[in-house]
Amino acid sequence: MEPIKVEISKNTLNKMRKFYDSQMVPFEDDTILLKAHAIGCDVVVDTSLVATFTGQNAIHEAKHWSRKLATRIKKAKESNEFCKVHHIGAAETGSNDYLGPLCVVACYVPQENISFIKDLQIDDVDALTPQEIVDYAKEIKSKVIFSLLVLDNSHYNKMIDSGINQANIRARLFNQAIVNVLQKAKTTVEFKVIDQFVSPKTYFNYLKSEVIVVKDLMFEEHADEQYMAVLAAEIISKYAYLQYFASMSKSLKMKLIRGNSAAVDQVAADICAKYGEKILRKVAKLNFTNTKRVNAMMKGK
């Protein structure tokens, strides 16, 4: 990943020394004035007063010390310039489904492949048939660098039992997927956007205990309608979900239904009747209100 270099003043250097005081790293090089290890970023200032930022959060750190860089990023975001250049997007599938996993995907789309995804003319992802999702995913996967994280319901329920809510789980998966993609892309990516599901403040609060947090994010609702990296991430996450769901159906020897409707309750009750109530912990998200209804159905039998 290419480092970001910023020219600073002596006054800024003094401010940086105070800011990174608890994160300073010892050094013996006479050409270095400051060396620190921030979360997801190494910071070095040499005697020519050039600050070098390296790591996943390099841009986030650098823009604090360079008004010019911060202004450029702000203007690019406001003009949607980054939609036309390489960027990272993240999305998920499965958060509203009682049965089936949670699939989170982050995608890096190189600039030369943005037009390819745009030319697919996918106007409404939710309106796509399962076969169309499979077909589009196979085309897109070869044009992007992506990270897929699949959380099965057995592990999902363990996290819920430990006091972590679903939004918190999603934030952790989004962050990890983006970190993975940055490591795979091996290049500086200024613009990163996620399909918003909570406020930025809440999102980062969920990640306060994580070692590496990608902070320079944009939070957008219906992001897949405008940002090709988010669209790609959503298609691949839906594709992964369909594969897992089909595997579940085959393993349980039953036709499963997506969503959280009364029809899904009946399918879950049928699964319990066939395999025992303990199976629900492996195949369903127990924190959904569906669980109370399914339990009531089982007691009534």
DRENDO-1510 file (C-alpha; in Angstrom, 1 decimal, always signed):
<recs>
REC; n; res; u; v; w
REC; 1; MET; +0.0; +0.0; +0.0 .
REC; 2; GLU; +1.5; +3.3; -1.1 .
REC; 3; PRO; +2.2; +5.8; +1.8 .
REC; 4; ILE; +0.7; +9.3; +1.9 .
REC; 5; LYS; +3.3; +12.1; +2.2 .
REC; 6; VAL; +2.3; +15.5; +3.6 .
REC; 7; GLU; +4.5; +18.6; +4.1 .
REC; 8; ILE; +3.9; +20.1; +7.6 .
REC; 9; SER; +5.0; +23.1; +9.6 .
REC; 10; LYS; +7.0; +23.1; +12.9 .
REC; 11; ASN; +3.8; +24.2; +14.6 .
REC; 12; THR; +2.0; +21.1; +13.2 .
REC; 13; LEU; +4.9; +18.9; +14.3 .
REC; 14; ASN; +4.5; +20.1; +17.9 .
REC; 15; LYS; +0.7; +19.4; +17.7 .
REC; 16; MET; +1.4; +16.0; +16.4 .
REC; 17; ARG; +3.9; +15.2; +19.2 .
REC; 18; LYS; +1.1; +16.1; +21.7 .
REC; 19; PHE; -1.5; +14.2; +19.8 .
REC; 20; TYR; +0.5; +11.0; +19.4 .
REC; 21; ASP; +2.2; +11.2; +22.8 .
REC; 22; SER; +0.9; +7.8; +24.0 .
REC; 23; GLN; +1.5; +6.1; +20.7 .
REC; 24; MET; +5.2; +7.2; +20.2 .
REC; 25; VAL; +7.7; +4.5; +19.0 .
REC; 26; PRO; +11.4; +4.7; +20.0 .
REC; 27; PHE; +13.8; +5.5; +17.1 .
REC; 28; GLU; +17.6; +6.1; +16.7 .
REC; 29; ASP; +17.6; +7.5; +13.2 .
REC; 30; ASP; +18.9; +11.1; +13.2 .
REC; 31; THR; +16.8; +11.9; +10.1 .
REC; 32; ILE; +13.5; +11.2; +12.0 .
REC; 33; LEU; +11.7; +13.8; +14.2 .
REC; 34; LEU; +8.7; +11.7; +15.1 .
REC; 35; LYS; +7.6; +8.1; +14.9 .
REC; 36; ALA; +4.2; +6.8; +16.1 .
REC; 37; HIS; +2.0; +3.8; +15.7 .
REC; 38; ALA; -1.7; +4.9; +15.5 .
REC; 39; ILE; -4.6; +2.5; +15.0 .
REC; 40; GLY; -4.1; +1.1; +11.5 .
REC; 41; CYS; -1.5; +3.6; +10.6 .
REC; 42; ASP; +2.3; +4.2; +11.1 .
REC; 43; VAL; +3.3; +7.9; +11.2 .
REC; 44; VAL; +6.8; +9.2; +10.6 .
REC; 45; VAL; +8.1; +12.8; +10.3 .
REC; 46; ASP; +11.6; +13.4; +9.0 .
REC; 47; THR; +13.9; +16.4; +9.3 .
REC; 48; SER; +12.6; +17.9; +6.1 .
REC; 49; LEU; +9.2; +18.2; +7.8 .
REC; 50; VAL; +7.5; +15.6; +5.6 .
REC; 51; ALA; +5.0; +13.4; +7.4 .
REC; 52; THR; +4.5; +9.9; +6.0 .
REC; 53; PHE; +1.4; +7.9; +6.8 .
REC; 54; THR; +1.3; +4.2; +6.0 .
REC; 55; GLY; -1.5; +1.7; +6.6 .
REC; 56; GLN; -5.2; +1.0; +6.4 .
REC; 57; ASN; -6.2; +4.3; +8.0 .
REC; 58; ALA; -3.4; +6.5; +6.4 .
REC; 59; ILE; -5.9; +8.9; +4.7 .
REC; 60; HIS; -7.9; +9.3; +7.9 .
REC; 61; GLU; -4.8; +10.2; +9.9 .
REC; 62; ALA; -3.2; +12.4; +7.1 .
REC; 63; LYS; -6.2; +14.6; +6.5 .
REC; 64; HIS; -6.1; +15.7; +10.1 .
REC; 65; TRP; -2.7; +17.3; +9.5 .
REC; 66; SER; -3.2; +18.6; +5.9 .
REC; 67; ARG; -6.1; +21.1; +5.3 .
REC; 68; LYS; -5.3; +20.8; +1.5 .
REC; 69; LEU; -5.9; +17.0; +1.6 .
REC; 70; ALA; -9.0; +17.3; +3.8 .
REC; 71; THR; -10.5; +19.9; +1.4 .
REC; 72; ARG; -9.8; +17.8; -1.7 .
REC; 73; ILE; -11.4; +14.7; -0.1 .
REC; 74; LYS; -14.5; +16.8; +1.0 .
REC; 75; LYS; -14.9; +18.3; -2.5 .
REC; 76; ALA; -14.6; +14.9; -4.1 .
REC; 77; LYS; -17.2; +13.4; -1.8 .
REC; 78; GLU; -19.6; +16.3; -2.4 .
REC; 79; SER; -19.3; +16.1; -6.2 .
REC; 80; ASN; -19.4; +12.2; -6.2 .
REC; 81; GLU; -16.1; +12.3; -8.0 .
REC; 82; PHE; -15.1; +9.1; -6.3 .
REC; 83; CYS; -17.9; +7.2; -8.1 .
REC; 84; LYS; -15.8; +7.6; -11.2 .
REC; 85; VAL; -12.5; +6.4; -9.7 .
REC; 86; HIS; -11.5; +3.3; -7.9 .
REC; 87; HIS; -13.2; +2.9; -4.6 .
REC; 88; ILE; -14.3; +0.3; -2.0 .
REC; 89; GLY; -17.9; -0.5; -1.1 .
REC; 90; ALA; -19.5; -2.9; +1.4 .
REC; 91; ALA; -23.0; -4.4; +1.7 .
REC; 92; GLU; -24.7; -7.4; +3.4 .
REC; 93; THR; -27.4; -10.0; +2.9 .
REC; 94; GLY; -29.4; -12.0; +5.5 .
REC; 95; SER; -29.9; -9.5; +8.3 .
REC; 96; ASN; -33.7; -9.6; +7.8 .
REC; 97; ASP; -33.9; -13.4; +7.3 .
REC; 98; TYR; -34.8; -15.6; +10.2 .
REC; 99; LEU; -33.3; -18.7; +8.5 .
REC; 100; GLY; -29.9; -18.5; +6.8 .
REC; 101; PRO; -26.6; -16.8; +7.5 .
REC; 102; LEU; -25.4; -13.2; +7.5 .
REC; 103; CYS; -23.2; -12.5; +4.5 .
REC; 104; VAL; -21.1; -9.4; +4.4 .
REC; 105; VAL; -19.0; -8.4; +1.4 .
REC; 106; ALA; -16.5; -5.6; +0.7 .
REC; 107; CYS; -15.4; -4.9; -2.9 .
REC; 108; TYR; -12.6; -2.9; -4.4 .
REC; 109; VAL; -13.4; -1.9; -8.0 .
REC; 110; PRO; -10.4; -0.7; -10.1 .
REC; 111; GLN; -11.1; +2.4; -12.1 .
REC; 112; GLU; -10.9; +0.5; -15.4 .
REC; 113; ASN; -13.8; -1.8; -14.3 .
REC; 114; ILE; -16.3; +0.7; -13.0 .
REC; 115; SER; -17.8; +1.2; -16.5 .
REC; 116; PHE; -18.1; -2.6; -16.9 .
REC; 117; ILE; -20.3; -2.9; -13.8 .
REC; 118; LYS; -22.3; +0.2; -14.7 .
REC; 119; ASP; -23.0; -1.1; -18.2 .
REC; 120; LEU; -24.7; -4.2; -16.6 .
REC; 121; GLN; -27.5; -1.7; -16.0 .
REC; 122; ILE; -28.7; -3.3; -12.8 .
REC; 123; ASP; -31.4; -0.8; -11.7 .
REC; 124; ASP; -33.0; -2.7; -8.8 .
REC; 125; VAL; -31.0; -5.5; -7.1 .
REC; 126; ASP; -34.1; -6.6; -5.0 .
REC; 127; ALA; -36.0; -7.2; -8.2 .
REC; 128; LEU; -33.4; -9.7; -9.6 .
REC; 129; THR; -34.3; -13.4; -9.8 .
REC; 130; PRO; -32.0; -15.9; -8.1 .
REC; 131; GLN; -30.6; -17.0; -11.5 .
REC; 132; GLU; -29.9; -13.3; -12.5 .
REC; 133; ILE; -28.0; -12.8; -9.2 .
REC; 134; VAL; -25.9; -15.9; -10.0 .
REC; 135; ASP; -25.2; -14.8; -13.5 .
REC; 136; TYR; -24.3; -11.2; -12.5 .
REC; 137; ALA; -22.1; -12.4; -9.6 .
REC; 138; LYS; -20.1; -14.7; -11.9 .
REC; 139; GLU; -19.4; -11.7; -14.2 .
REC; 140; ILE; -18.6; -9.3; -11.5 .
REC; 141; LYS; -16.3; -11.5; -9.3 .
REC; 142; SER; -13.6; -11.5; -12.0 .
REC; 143; LYS; -13.6; -7.6; -12.2 .
REC; 144; VAL; -13.2; -6.8; -8.5 .
REC; 145; ILE; -11.2; -7.7; -5.4 .
REC; 146; PHE; -13.5; -8.8; -2.7 .
REC; 147; SER; -13.7; -10.2; +0.8 .
REC; 148; LEU; -16.7; -12.4; +1.8 .
REC; 149; LEU; -17.5; -13.1; +5.4 .
REC; 150; VAL; -20.3; -15.6; +6.2 .
REC; 151; LEU; -21.6; -15.8; +9.8 .
REC; 152; ASP; -23.7; -18.9; +10.3 .
REC; 153; ASN; -26.5; -18.8; +12.9 .
REC; 154; SER; -24.7; -21.0; +15.4 .
REC; 155; HIS; -22.0; -18.4; +15.8 .
REC; 156; TYR; -24.5; -15.5; +15.3 .
REC; 157; ASN; -26.5; -16.7; +18.3 .
REC; 158; LYS; -23.4; -17.1; +20.5 .
REC; 159; MET; -22.6; -13.5; +19.8 .
REC; 160; ILE; -26.1; -12.4; +20.5 .
REC; 161; ASP; -26.1; -14.4; +23.8 .
REC; 162; SER; -22.8; -12.6; +24.8 .
REC; 163; GLY; -24.7; -9.2; +24.6 .
REC; 164; ILE; -23.7; -8.1; +21.1 .
REC; 165; ASN; -26.7; -6.9; +19.1 .
REC; 166; GLN; -27.1; -7.5; +15.4 .
REC; 167; ALA; -26.0; -3.9; +14.3 .
REC; 168; ASN; -22.8; -4.4; +16.3 .
REC; 169; ILE; -22.2; -7.7; +14.6 .
REC; 170; ARG; -22.7; -6.2; +11.2 .
REC; 171; ALA; -20.3; -3.3; +12.0 .
REC; 172; ARG; -17.6; -5.7; +13.0 .
REC; 173; LEU; -18.1; -7.8; +9.8 .
REC; 174; PHE; -18.1; -4.7; +7.6 .
REC; 175; ASN; -14.9; -3.4; +9.2 .
REC; 176; GLN; -13.1; -6.7; +8.9 .
REC; 177; ALA; -14.2; -7.2; +5.3 .
REC; 178; ILE; -12.9; -3.7; +4.3 .
REC; 179; VAL; -9.6; -4.3; +6.1 .
REC; 180; ASN; -9.3; -7.6; +4.2 .
REC; 181; VAL; -9.9; -5.9; +0.9 .
REC; 182; LEU; -7.4; -3.1; +1.6 .
REC; 183; GLN; -4.8; -5.8; +2.3 .
REC; 184; LYS; -5.6; -7.6; -0.9 .
REC; 185; ALA; -5.8; -4.4; -3.1 .
REC; 186; LYS; -2.3; -3.3; -1.9 .
REC; 187; THR; -3.0; +0.3; -3.0 .
REC; 188; THR; -4.2; +3.5; -1.3 .
REC; 189; VAL; -7.9; +3.8; -1.7 .
REC; 190; GLU; -9.2; +7.2; -0.7 .
REC; 191; PHE; -12.9; +6.5; -1.0 .
REC; 192; LYS; -14.8; +3.8; +0.9 .
REC; 193; VAL; -18.6; +3.7; +1.2 .
REC; 194; ILE; -20.9; +1.4; +3.1 .
REC; 195; ASP; -24.7; +0.8; +2.8 .
REC; 196; GLN; -25.7; +2.7; +6.0 .
REC; 197; PHE; -27.6; +0.8; +8.6 .
REC; 198; VAL; -26.7; +2.9; +11.7 .
REC; 199; SER; -25.4; +6.4; +12.3 .
REC; 200; PRO; -21.6; +6.8; +11.9 .
REC; 201; LYS; -21.3; +7.6; +15.6 .
REC; 202; THR; -23.0; +4.4; +16.6 .
REC; 203; TYR; -21.0; +2.4; +14.0 .
REC; 204; PHE; -17.6; +3.5; +15.3 .
REC; 205; ASN; -18.8; +3.1; +18.9 .
REC; 206; TYR; -19.4; -0.6; +18.2 .
REC; 207; LEU; -15.8; -0.9; +16.9 .
REC; 208; LYS; -14.1; +0.8; +19.9 .
REC; 209; SER; -12.5; -2.4; +21.0 .
REC; 210; GLU; -11.2; -3.5; +17.6 .
REC; 211; VAL; -7.5; -3.3; +16.9 .
REC; 212; ILE; -7.8; -2.0; +13.4 .
REC; 213; VAL; -10.7; +0.3; +12.4 .
REC; 214; VAL; -11.1; +1.8; +9.0 .
REC; 215; LYS; -12.4; +5.2; +9.8 .
REC; 216; ASP; -12.5; +7.2; +6.6 .
REC; 217; LEU; -15.9; +5.9; +5.5 .
REC; 218; MET; -18.9; +7.4; +3.8 .
REC; 219; PHE; -22.3; +6.2; +5.0 .
REC; 220; GLU; -25.0; +6.2; +2.3 .
REC; 221; GLU; -28.5; +4.9; +2.2 .
REC; 222; HIS; -29.4; +3.0; -1.0 .
REC; 223; ALA; -25.7; +3.2; -1.9 .
REC; 224; ASP; -26.0; +0.4; -4.5 .
REC; 225; GLU; -28.0; +2.8; -6.7 .
REC; 226; GLN; -25.0; +5.0; -7.2 .
REC; 227; TYR; -21.8; +3.4; -6.2 .
REC; 228; MET; -20.6; +0.5; -8.3 .
REC; 229; ALA; -18.4; -1.0; -5.5 .
REC; 230; VAL; -21.4; -1.3; -3.2 .
REC; 231; LEU; -23.6; -2.7; -6.0 .
REC; 232; ALA; -20.9; -5.3; -6.7 .
REC; 233; ALA; -20.7; -6.1; -2.9 .
REC; 234; GLU; -24.5; -6.5; -2.7 .
REC; 235; ILE; -24.6; -8.9; -5.7 .
REC; 236; ILE; -21.8; -11.1; -4.4 .
REC; 237; SER; -23.3; -11.1; -0.9 .
REC; 238; LYS; -26.7; -12.2; -2.3 .
REC; 239; TYR; -25.0; -14.9; -4.4 .
REC; 240; ALA; -23.2; -16.2; -1.3 .
REC; 241; TYR; -26.4; -16.2; +0.6 .
REC; 242; LEU; -28.2; -18.2; -2.1 .
REC; 243; GLN; -25.5; -20.8; -2.2 .
REC; 244; TYR; -25.6; -21.2; +1.6 .
REC; 245; PHE; -29.4; -21.3; +1.6 .
REC; 246; ALA; -29.5; -23.9; -1.1 .
REC; 247; SER; -27.0; -26.0; +0.9 .
REC; 248; MET; -29.1; -25.7; +4.0 .
REC; 249; SER; -32.2; -26.8; +2.1 .
REC; 250; LYS; -30.4; -29.8; +0.8 .
REC; 251; SER; -28.9; -30.7; +4.2 .
REC; 252; LEU; -32.3; -30.4; +6.0 .
REC; 253; LYS; -34.1; -32.0; +3.0 .
REC; 254; MET; -36.7; -29.3; +3.2 .
REC; 255; LYS; -37.7; -26.3; +1.1 .
REC; 256; LEU; -36.8; -23.2; +3.1 .
REC; 257; ILE; -38.3; -19.7; +2.8 .
REC; 258; ARG; -36.5; -16.4; +3.2 .
REC; 259; GLY; -37.7; -13.5; +5.3 .
REC; 260; ASN; -39.4; -13.5; +8.7 .
REC; 261; SER; -43.1; -14.0; +7.9 .
REC; 262; ALA; -45.7; -16.4; +9.4 .
REC; 263; ALA; -44.8; -18.8; +6.5 .
REC; 264; VAL; -41.2; -18.9; +7.7 .
REC; 265; ASP; -42.5; -19.7; +11.2 .
REC; 266; GLN; -44.2; -22.7; +9.9 .
REC; 267; VAL; -41.0; -23.9; +8.1 .
REC; 268; ALA; -39.0; -23.4; +11.3 .
REC; 269; ALA; -41.6; -25.4; +13.3 .
REC; 270; ASP; -41.5; -28.2; +10.7 .
REC; 271; ILE; -37.7; -28.3; +11.0 .
REC; 272; CYS; -38.0; -28.5; +14.8 .
REC; 273; ALA; -40.6; -31.3; +14.5 .
REC; 274; LYS; -38.3; -33.3; +12.2 .
REC; 275; TYR; -34.9; -32.7; +13.9 .
REC; 276; GLY; -35.7; -31.5; +17.5 .
REC; 277; GLU; -36.0; -28.0; +18.9 .
REC; 278; LYS; -32.2; -27.7; +19.5 .
REC; 279; ILE; -31.7; -27.5; +15.7 .
REC; 280; LEU; -33.2; -24.0; +15.8 .
REC; 281; ARG; -30.0; -22.6; +17.3 .
REC; 282; LYS; -28.1; -23.8; +14.2 .
REC; 283; VAL; -30.5; -22.7; +11.5 .
REC; 284; ALA; -32.3; -19.6; +12.8 .
REC; 285; LYS; -31.5; -16.2; +14.3 .
REC; 286; LEU; -33.0; -16.7; +17.8 .
REC; 287; ASN; -33.2; -13.0; +18.7 .
REC; 288; PHE; -36.0; -12.5; +16.1 .
REC; 289; THR; -39.6; -12.4; +17.3 .
REC; 290; ASN; -40.2; -15.5; +15.1 .
REC; 291; THR; -38.6; -17.6; +17.8 .
REC; 292; LYS; -41.4; -16.9; +20.3 .
REC; 293; ARG; -44.0; -17.7; +17.7 .
REC; 294; VAL; -42.2; -20.9; +16.7 .
REC; 295; ASN; -41.9; -22.0; +20.3 .
REC; 296; ALA; -45.7; -21.4; +20.8 .
REC; 297; MET; -46.4; -23.5; +17.8 .
REC; 298; MET; -44.3; -26.3; +19.1 .
REC; 299; LYS; -46.0; -26.2; +22.5 .
REC; 300; GLY; -49.4; -26.4; +20.8 .
REC; 301; LYS; -48.5; -29.6; +19.0 .
</recs>
